[in-house]
Amino acid sequence: MDSNQVNYDFAKAWDLNQGDFAEGIAQNIINFASVNNRKIQSIYDVCCGASNLLSVFDKCGFKCYGTETRQGMYEYSKEKLPNKQ
């Protein structure tokens, strides 16, 4: 099995196990910004992995950007957020 497939499979497993955790973190970031009167319009997630955070922010209407160096993780993220680049 090549490393891209390993990373892809890991992304799927991570997504299943950490989705709720990411949603909580994203909500904390949104709440922090709101309490401190910060206007957040876009999110840039470096090493976004399975895009758990980005998918939550995307659902909340933020403009989302992410980078990922592991090709398998990147491929999984593209499937998860098909209308994003």
TIDO-872519 format. One record per atom (N, C-alpha, C): x, y, z; atom name; chain. Coordinates in Angstrom, 2 decimals, decimal comma. Layout:
N
X_Y_Z_CA_A $
...
This chain:
85
0,85_-1,18_0,00_N_A $
0,00_0,00_0,00_CA_A $
0,89_1,24_0,00_C_A $
0,60_2,19_-0,87_N_A $
1,44_3,38_-0,93_CA_A $
1,06_4,38_0,17_C_A $
1,94_5,34_0,41_N_A $
1,73_6,29_1,50_CA_A $
0,51_7,18_1,27_C_A $
0,17_7,49_0,02_N_A $
-1,02_8,29_-0,25_CA_A $
-2,28_7,56_0,22_C_A $
-2,35_6,25_-0,04_N_A $
-3,51_5,47_0,38_CA_A $
-3,56_5,37_1,91_C_A $
-2,41_5,21_2,54_N_A $
-2,36_5,15_4,00_CA_A $
-2,87_6,46_4,58_C_A $
-2,42_7,59_4,05_N_A $
-2,88_8,89_4,54_CA_A $
-4,37_9,10_4,28_C_A $
-4,84_8,65_3,14_N_A $
-6,27_8,75_2,82_CA_A $
-7,10_7,95_3,83_C_A $
-6,69_6,71_4,07_N_A $
-7,40_5,86_5,03_CA_A $
-7,35_6,44_6,44_C_A $
-6,19_7,00_6,80_N_A $
-6,06_7,64_8,11_CA_A $
-7,02_8,83_8,22_C_A $
-7,13_9,62_7,15_N_A $
-8,02_10,78_7,15_CA_A $
-9,46_10,35_7,39_C_A $
-9,89_9,27_6,74_N_A $
-11,25_8,77_6,93_CA_A $
-11,48_8,34_8,38_C_A $
-10,53_7,62_8,94_N_A $
-10,64_7,16_10,32_CA_A $
-10,64_8,34_11,29_C_A $
-9,76_9,29_11,05_N_A $
-9,67_10,48_11,90_CA_A $
-10,99_11,25_11,85_C_A $
-11,54_11,38_10,67_N_A $
-12,79_12,09_10,47_CA_A $
-13,92_11,46_11,29_C_A $
-14,00_10,14_11,27_N_A $
-15,04_9,44_12,01_CA_A $
-14,89_9,60_13,52_C_A $
-13,64_9,67_13,99_N_A $
-13,39_9,72_15,43_CA_A $
-13,27_11,12_16,01_C_A $
-12,95_12,12_15,17_N_A $
-12,67_13,45_15,69_CA_A $
-13,61_14,54_15,19_C_A $
-14,64_14,19_14,43_N_A $
-15,54_15,18_13,87_CA_A $
-16,20_16,06_14,93_C_A $
-16,72_15,46_15,99_N_A $
-17,37_16,23_17,06_CA_A $
-16,38_17,11_17,79_C_A $
-15,18_16,61_17,98_N_A $
-14,12_17,39_18,64_CA_A $
-13,82_18,65_17,84_C_A $
-13,69_18,50_16,52_N_A $
-13,40_19,65_15,66_CA_A $
-14,54_20,66_15,69_C_A $
-15,76_20,17_15,73_N_A $
-16,91_21,08_15,79_CA_A $
-16,86_21,93_17,06_C_A $
-16,49_21,32_18,17_N_A $
-16,36_22,07_19,43_CA_A $
-15,27_23,13_19,36_C_A $
-14,14_22,78_18,77_N_A $
-13,05_23,74_18,64_CA_A $
-13,48_24,91_17,75_C_A $
-14,09_24,59_16,63_N_A $
-14,54_25,64_15,71_CA_A $
-15,52_26,58_16,40_C_A $
-16,45_26,01_17,14_N_A $
-17,43_26,85_17,84_CA_A $
-16,75_27,73_18,89_C_A $
-15,73_27,22_19,56_N_A $
-14,98_28,03_20,52_CA_A $
-14,28_29,20_19,83_C_A $
-13,74_28,97_18,66_N_A $
-13,08_30,05_17,91_CA_A $
-14,10_31,10_17,49_C_A $
-15,25_30,66_17,01_N_A $
-16,30_31,60_16,61_CA_A $
-16,78_32,40_17,82_C_A $
-16,99_31,73_18,95_N_A $
-17,42_32,43_20,17_CA_A $
-16,38_33,42_20,65_C_A $
-15,10_33,04_20,62_N_A $
-14,02_33,94_21,03_CA_A $
-14,02_35,20_20,18_C_A $
-14,16_35,03_18,88_N_A $
-14,17_36,17_17,98_CA_A $
-15,37_37,07_18,25_C_A $
-16,50_36,46_18,51_N_A $
-17,72_37,23_18,76_CA_A $
-17,62_38,04_20,05_C_A $
-17,14_37,42_21,10_N_A $
-17,01_38,09_22,40_CA_A $
-16,02_39,25_22,31_C_A $
-14,99_39,09_21,50_N_A $
-13,96_40,12_21,38_CA_A $
-14,21_41,07_20,20_C_A $
-15,46_41,06_19,69_N_A $
-15,86_41,96_18,61_CA_A $
-14,95_41,90_17,40_C_A $
-14,53_40,72_17,04_N_A $
-13,68_40,55_15,86_CA_A $
-14,54_40,04_14,72_C_A $
-14,38_40,64_13,59_N_A $
-15,14_40,23_12,40_CA_A $
-14,29_39,25_11,59_C_A $
-14,60_37,99_11,72_N_A $
-13,88_36,96_10,96_CA_A $
-14,71_36,65_9,72_C_A $
-14,08_36,76_8,57_N_A $
-14,76_36,45_7,32_CA_A $
-14,15_35,23_6,63_C_A $
-12,87_34,99_6,89_N_A $
-12,22_33,86_6,23_CA_A $
-11,33_33,13_7,23_C_A $
-11,13_31,85_6,94_N_A $
-10,33_30,97_7,79_CA_A $
-9,27_30,31_6,91_C_A $
-8,02_30,30_7,38_N_A $
-6,95_29,59_6,69_CA_A $
-6,39_28,55_7,65_C_A $
-6,55_27,29_7,31_N_A $
-6,11_26,19_8,16_CA_A $
-4,86_25,56_7,55_C_A $
-3,74_25,76_8,20_N_A $
-2,47_25,18_7,74_CA_A $
-2,41_23,74_8,24_C_A $
-2,05_22,83_7,35_N_A $
-2,04_21,39_7,66_CA_A $
-3,44_20,95_8,08_C_A $
-4,40_21,17_7,20_N_A $
-5,82_20,97_7,52_CA_A $
-6,23_19,52_7,66_C_A $
-5,36_18,58_7,30_N_A $
-5,67_17,17_7,50_CA_A $
-6,94_16,76_6,79_C_A $
-7,90_16,22_7,54_N_A $
-9,16_15,75_6,97_CA_A $
-10,18_16,87_6,81_C_A $
-9,78_18,09_7,02_N_A $
-10,64_19,28_6,88_CA_A $
-11,81_19,32_7,84_C_A $
-11,64_18,73_9,01_N_A $
-12,73_18,76_10,00_CA_A $
-13,10_20,17_10,40_C_A $
-12,10_20,98_10,72_N_A $
-12,38_22,37_11,10_CA_A $
-12,95_23,15_9,93_C_A $
-12,35_22,98_8,77_N_A $
-12,81_23,74_7,60_CA_A $
-14,25_23,41_7,24_C_A $
-14,64_22,17_7,39_N_A $
-16,02_21,82_7,04_CA_A $
-17,01_22,49_7,99_C_A $
-16,66_22,62_9,26_N_A $
-17,53_23,31_10,22_CA_A $
-17,60_24,80_9,88_C_A $
-16,45_25,41_9,64_N_A $
-16,44_26,84_9,30_CA_A $
-17,17_27,09_7,98_C_A $
-17,03_26,18_7,04_N_A $
-17,72_26,31_5,76_CA_A $
-19,24_26,30_5,97_C_A $
-19,73_25,42_6,80_N_A $
-21,17_25,36_7,10_CA_A $
-21,66_26,63_7,79_C_A $
-20,76_27,30_8,49_N_A $
-21,13_28,55_9,18_CA_A $
-21,02_29,77_8,26_C_A $
-20,62_29,56_7,01_N_A $
-20,60_30,64_6,05_CA_A $
-19,28_31,37_5,87_C_A $
-18,21_30,86_6,48_N_A $
-16,91_31,50_6,33_CA_A $
-16,28_31,11_5,00_C_A $
-15,45_31,98_4,45_N_A $
-14,65_31,64_3,29_CA_A $
-13,46_30,85_3,82_C_A $
-13,28_29,64_3,34_N_A $
-12,29_28,73_3,91_CA_A $
-11,16_28,40_2,94_C_A $
-9,96_28,34_3,50_N_A $
-8,77_27,96_2,76_CA_A $
-7,99_26,97_3,61_C_A $
-7,33_26,04_2,97_N_A $
-6,52_25,09_3,70_CA_A $
-5,39_24,55_2,86_C_A $
-4,35_24,13_3,53_N_A $
-3,23_23,47_2,86_CA_A $
-2,95_22,16_3,59_C_A $
-2,46_21,20_2,83_N_A $
-2,11_19,90_3,40_CA_A $
-1,00_19,32_2,55_C_A $
0,08_18,88_3,20_N_A $
1,23_18,35_2,48_CA_A $
1,09_16,88_2,13_C_A $
0,28_16,14_2,87_N_A $
0,12_14,71_2,61_CA_A $
-0,96_14,51_1,55_C_A $
-0,58_13,94_0,44_N_A $
-1,46_13,82_-0,72_CA_A $
-2,75_13,05_-0,39_C_A $
-2,65_11,99_0,38_N_A $
-3,84_11,21_0,73_CA_A $
-4,84_12,03_1,54_C_A $
-4,35_12,80_2,49_N_A $
-5,21_13,68_3,28_CA_A $
-5,85_14,73_2,37_C_A $
-5,05_15,28_1,47_N_A $
-5,55_16,28_0,54_CA_A $
-6,68_15,72_-0,32_C_A $
-6,50_14,51_-0,84_N_A $
-7,51_13,88_-1,68_CA_A $
-8,81_13,65_-0,89_C_A $
-8,69_13,21_0,34_N_A $
-9,87_13,01_1,18_CA_A $
-10,58_14,34_1,42_C_A $
-9,84_15,39_1,68_N_A $
-10,43_16,71_1,91_CA_A $
-11,19_17,21_0,69_C_A $
-10,64_16,95_-0,49_N_A $
-11,32_17,37_-1,71_CA_A $
-12,65_16,65_-1,86_C_A $
-12,71_15,39_-1,45_N_A $
-13,98_14,66_-1,51_CA_A $
-14,97_15,18_-0,47_C_A $
-14,45_15,54_0,67_N_A $
-15,31_16,01_1,77_CA_A $
-15,89_17,40_1,46_C_A $
-15,11_18,23_0,82_N_A $
-15,53_19,59_0,45_CA_A $
-15,41_19,74_-1,07_C_A $
-16,30_19,09_-1,81_N_A $
-16,13_19,02_-3,27_CA_A $
-16,20_20,36_-4,01_C_A $
-16,85_21,34_-3,44_N_A $
-17,00_22,64_-4,12_CA_A $
-15,90_23,62_-3,74_C_A $
-14,89_23,14_-3,05_N_A $
-13,78_23,99_-2,60_CA_A $
-12,50_23,61_-3,33_C_A $
-11,55_24,51_-3,29_N_A $
-10,24_24,23_-3,90_CA_A $
-9,21_23,98_-2,84_C_A $
